[in-house]
Every structure is written in structure tokens, then in C-alpha cells.
Amino acid sequence: MYVLKFGGSSVANANNIKIVADILLAYPSKPIVVVVSALGGITDQLLLTGDKAACGDESYRELLSSVELRHLDTARQLLPVTNQSASLSKVKQYCNEIEDLCEGIFRLQELSDRTKDKLVSYGELLSSQLLTAYLQTQNAQAEWLDSRQLIKTDSRFGNAHVLEGITHTLIEARVPKDKNNIYVAPGFIASNSHDFTTTLGRGGSDYTAAIFAAALKAEVLEIWTDVSGIMTADPRWVPNARPISRISYQEAMELSHFGAKIIYPPTIQPVMKRNIPVWVKNTFAANDPGTLIENHQYESAEKIRGISSMNKITLLSLEGSGMVGIPGFSKRLFEALAQQQINVILITQSSSEHSICVAVQSGEAEKAKHTCDAAFDSEIANGKVEPLVVEGDHAIVALVGDKMKSHPGISGQMFSALGRNGINIRAIAQGSSERNISAVISSSDVKKALNVLHESFFESVKKQLNIFITGCGNVGSKLLGQIAAQQVWLE
Ligand code: ASP
């Protein structure tokens, strides 16, 4: 059994869905389970529709019509005229249900997390039905699976936790391994014990695929996306980034928590537990090798496997001489943050114990300030600690690699590369696993930092020079021509 997942860009339109179907039809082994995301951008559009309706903004209706039109157009372009009617009425049926839901939201001017989950679930329901219908027109034995009936979760709407035991039993019972079928399942969606629709967090279709793979003890999980594997750095920031051919589960997990949003972080856990290898492949360049994630530490000349970043970070510092040598301050700080469901991304405390510094997402900073100042109000009043210091506009850059552990000097190389290029480091964290070194820097330095680090760790044989030419007349264009002609020699 193989499990494949295709993301939103892979099923964004009729043309792309045909490319996906070609991959599936040519797949050498069956049965397979195929998990799909919503058509690219649809989840955001559905959420916006709900928000507008909840604010009493009538323009939600136009947004809804464009969602409907996009799916109807896709069905018309995808399916032969003789096979369209069932799919068109399915799209209409789902869109009517969305309309009813939004009408309710509009009237009540209220959008609960539970209703939000129901609303966004239609994105994956629609895309999976369209793919199934198309595969059937290509004479494939395609069967649609309702993930809501197979994946059971708790009731944390928006980010539900999967109940593994019952989910595995349901999937095993529903998906026989001895048929030649292509089973198509909507990603991202599940249901709780009352059969209310839940979702597994944004980007959760990867996780759905991992759950199917784990339940069916799949030989391989393939995540098909629009880049040719996990890259050494985010290519939008680092033009010289390149795909990593093989990587361990742990390294992939470390990288996925940061900027390289190739895989939704919880995805790795279920497959790692069962040693199921994961391929990350490019739908639009299927012959590119991609990245293999598996339970292995690779002998590689590179001690660093990838460089990652996280933006919109705020640093919170609790400082004061009243904290020194007194146990319990950090407990109270973290307790206060946890009570408000504020996720702590990075922690540092110097050995003088004079300050504790944590990094949180900037959107949570105001709530954090409020709750921490309330938690320490008596110490602030008698001068033992200062009110929480909040500094926004930061980012985290991180080096990731299993091999860092046995190689001294990596952090030295990191900090000197940043220092040489005038990038100030505000805080540092390295876990004892030595698989990740993170540095907090100003958000305006991220692009420079990523490129400097990439150059230092992955491109050490070449030095990158930036040349600025003002004007591109006679002299300027001749110079550009000479540079182009001498490229090999210059390198
Ligand atoms: N459609 C959902 C999202 O955009 C889930 C997914 O694509 O993985 O977050």
C-alpha cells in the first residue's frame, strides 16, 4: 500500500488535476490512497467568506459565487460533457450547503470555531470529489473515501488531536489492501465523537496522509508539492538554495517547524513511529529526484543539512535582581503564558539568572505582556522585577543537522559569518540534542542572514559579490557583456 498526498497548487485547476491523475494512473503499484488539499487558495477564501459574513458584510456573497464558479469551471474543463452532470450537481449541492451556512453566520453575526471547521471542510470535499470523478472518466477504479468518517479527533476545532486507536481501526476496516483501487480522500478534515466536522490545523492534509500511511502500514508516503524536495533554505529568500537528497526524520522535523513549510510538522510523527519512508516530490517535475526522509543519519560532508527561518517574532524579557537564586520565577512565567495558550518558540536564560528571555509569535505579544505583568504584579510593585520588556520585529534563523553534535566549531562559524556581515544577534538557543542552533535577529536582517549562512555552509568554494551598476548605457552594458562572457573565469 502506498499513500500519496497532493497539495493545493497540485490541484489548483483542471490542467494540474490532469497532471496529478497522470501520475496516479501511471503509478506502478496499486492500491493507493491519494489525499488531496483544497484547490489552491480556496481555504483562505472560505475563511474570508465566513469572516465577512460574521461582520455583516454582504460582499461575502460575491466571494462565495467566485468559489462556486471556480469549481464549476474546473469540473467543466476537466470532465467530458457526457460525464459532467453528476459532478456539477455535487459542486452545486456543496456550494448550496456553504451558502446556507454563511447565511446563518451572516444572520447571527457570529462565527464559532466549530462552524469555521465545517465551512473550510468544503474545500477538500470539493477537490477530492473532482479528482475522483476525473479518474473514473479515465477508467481507473477510483473510490472516494470520507475522511470525516475515518479520522476521529477530540473537539479542539481548528487544530483537533487525532484519536489514534479508533482512527486506525476505522481506516483498516474501510480500505482493503487486495484491490487495485485508487482511493481518494479529502485531507485536513476529520470529525469528533458527535460527528461534528473538525480540522487538523492549517496545512493539515499532509498529516491526514501520514495518518492513512500509519494506519495502513504503507510502504511509502509521498508528499507531492510544487518544489523539488526539501531545500537547503527557502528559495524565495536564498536563490542558491538546492534540494536535499536525503534527510533524517529528526532533521525534517526541525526544518519543518521553521520557514521551510514543505511539510506540516505533525506529519513526521506517525510515520517515524512506524519507520515509513517519506518522499517529497514535485508534481510539475515528476522526474526530479526529490527528498527522501527516513530513519537514517547520513554520512555527508555537510554537517548542516538546512537553514531555516521564522518571521514575526517578538522577544519578551523578564528581568530583575529579585529573581536571582530564587526558584519558581520561570515556572510562573511559563504558567502565565500557557494559561493564555501562548506558544513559546525559544527560551534563553543567562547563568546570572538576572533575566529570562522567550520568543513568541508577534500576534501574541500584547496578550503575553498583559498576562505576565499581571502574574508578577506584586514583584513589579516592590521593584523585584521590571515590567515585561517586549521587543517586536524580530526573526529566528536556525541551522539544522544531525551531524552538528560531533563537530565543534559550527556555532563559531555561524556567529562569525553573521558578525562579519554586521548582523546583530539578540538571543541564542541550542538544545542539548545539538540538532538545531537558533539565533534571534532583527527581521530586517533575515534575507541577508540566510544568504550569508547559506554561503558559509553550502557554498564555501565561491564568494558572492554584489555589483551595482548605475545606468546601463554604453559603458554599463559593455561591462555586463564582459561579465557574462567571462563568467566561468570569474567563478
Ligand atoms: N486546505 C488546508 C489549508 O490550506 C489544508 C491543506 O492544504 O493542507 O490549510
Residues whose N, C-alpha, C, O or C-beta is under 5 A from the ligand:
A	BS01	LIG	G8 S37 A38 T43 F188 G201 R202 G203 G204 S205 D206
